[in-house]
Amino acid sequence: MATLAEIRAKLQSMEPNQNNNKPKFQGDNAMFPFWNIPEGATATLRFLPDGDPDNTFFWTERNIIRLEFPGVVGVSPAEQRKVTVQVPCGEIYGDTCPVLTEVRPWYKDDTLKQQAGKYWKKRSYIFQGYVTQNPMEEDETPENPIRRFIIGPQIFQIIKSALMDPDMEHLPTDYVNGTDFRLTKSTKGDGHADYTTSSWARRERSLDET
């Protein structure tokens, strides 16, 4: 696991171009749907280190493209409904992405700019850790208490800013001197969720044996 200084150095070196990171992602059912917590509520998360020794960070970046189709071949017209498929952008793995190859020229055409944005890759970050305070009741939780968090750019900037703060002396993933992250949900004037009041806990906290 990289040190806090190494994480800061790599974050600074990536600032001009965030696309150099090429992590991998596999799906399972450990997702914690924090976007479903009630407005004004706070979920307390404790991030854990990444098991990949080659990963400097305790998160992994992903770029996802949403493709919408009018239906499925072989289904009767009466039962057809729109289907949305999420696919990873190949560029994050160093490959060519056929979707972005097609869409890039659209941004030069004023009539296609809006459509181009619809098919452009959406960036998010995968963290893992414990939910130490859950303000909502989940119908089912996985047997393994380690959950996955899909963090958007808004929350990621809060996490990143704290890591670059010299007042943070220890890695927040440290088992003894780590720090909890308090994810708070509010609502913007346009009705969309707002997480800008989320923050790191002011005190470090060690994990117990459990």
N, C-alpha and C positions, 0 to 999 in steps of 0.2 A: 504494500500500500504506500502510495506517495505521501510525502510530508505536506504540511500546509504551505510551506515555502515553495515547494515544487508545483503545487496546484496554482498558486498565485502567478508563478513565472509562466506557466503554460497558458493560463487565461490571458495574460498580457500579450503573449506572442500570438495568440489566436485572434486578438481584437480586430485586425484589419480584414480577416477572412474567416468566418465561422464555419465554412464548409470543409475545412481540412480534416475534421474529426470523422472517423469512419467506423463507428461501432456497429454491433450486430444486435438483433432483437428477435426474441422468440416469445410466442404468446402462451399464456396459461390462464387460470381462473383466479389469480391472486390479486387482481386489480381492486384498489380501494376507491370507490366512487365519491370522492370528497365533494364533487360538484352538487351532490344531493343533500349536503348538510343544510339545515335551516338557515335562513338569512339572519345574520347577527351572531351565529354560533361559531365556535372555534374547535377545530380538531387539532390535537397535539400529536406530532409525528416525530419519530426518532430515526433519522437516516442511518443506514449501515454501509460499511465498505463494500466495494464491488469485489467479487471473487476472482475477477480477471486481473492477474498481476501485471499485465501489460497496459492496463487502463490507468492513466494518471488520476482520473477523477472518480468520485463515488456516484456518478451518473453516466448515462449513455444518451447520446443525441439520436433522434430519429427524424426522418423527413417522410411524411405520408401524403399521398395524392388520393383524393376522393373522386371516384368515377361513378357517374350516375347513368343507369340504363333504364329504358322504358318498360322492360319486362324480361321474362325468361323464355327462351325458345322451348316450345312444346307445351306451354301452358295456355289454356283457352283464353280468348279475349276477355271473357266475363270475370276471370280470376286474376288477370294481369294487374300488377302494381309495380311502381318504380322500385328499382333495386340499386342500392349504393354499395360500392365495393371500395375498400381501402387497400391500397397497394404501396409498398415502400418505394421510394425514389431510388433508382439504381445508382445515381451519382454519389450517394453517401458511401457506397461500397467501392467506388472507383470505376464503376461501369457507366455506360451510356444510358440515359433515360429516354426512351422513345417518346414519352408524353411531353417532357420538357423540350425535347428537340423540335417537336411539332408546335408547341405553344410559344416559344421564345419570339418568333417573328410576328406573332399576333400583337405584341406590345407596340409595334411600330405602326399598326393600323388602328386608328381611332375607333373604328366600328367593331373591333375585336378585343380591345383592351379589357373590357369588363368580363368577357368570356374567358380571356386568358387567366385572369385572377381566380376564376372558379376552378381551374385545373392546375393551378400552380401548387407546388409542394408546401405543406404546412409543417413548421418545425415545432417539436416538443422534446421533452427530456424525460428519461426513465430513471427513477430513483427506486430504492427498496429500503424497507425499514419496518418499524413497529408503529402501530397506532396505539398510543398510550392513553389517549382520551378521545372517545368517539361520541359525538353529540347526537348521533342518529342510530336507529335500530336497523340492522341489516337482517334480511330474511335468512341468508346463509353466509357464513364466513368459512374460509378454507381452514383445514386442520392445522396447516402450517401458519404460525402467527406472523411470519414475515410477509409483508404485503408489497405490492408494486404501486407506484404513484406516477401517473402521467402528468408531468408538470409543463404548463404552457410558458411562453416567453415572459408574461407579466410576473408570475411568481418566481420564475428563474432569475430575473434581474434582482429581486430582493435577496435571494440566496447568494447570488454571485457578489453583490455589493458587500455583504457582510464578510464573505471570505476574503475580500480585498482590504478589509478594515484592519489596520494593525492592532486594534484593541482586542481582536479575536486571537487568542494565544494558542489554542489547541484546535485540532480537527474536530468538527461537530460530530463526526462518526466515532470518536474515541469512546471506548467502553467505560472508561473511568472519568475522563475529563470532557466528555462530549456535551453537546447542547441540543435541547429540543427545539423543534420548529413549530410555531403556532400558526396554523393556517386558518384565517378568519374570512368568512364570506359576507359580503354586503352586496348592494345592488346599485348600479349606476342609474342615472336619470333616464337612459334609454331602455331600461329593463334588463340589461345584461349583467351577469355576475361580475363583481369587483373584488379582487383579493389584495388590493394595495395596502390594506392595514395589517396584513400578515407580517410576522416578525419572528426573530430568534428569541428564545428565552434569555433573560438577563443573567441568569445564573447557570453554571455548569451543573450537570447531574450525572452521577454514575448509574449504570444499569445494575440491577441486582441479579442474583443467580437465576431467578426464574425467567 
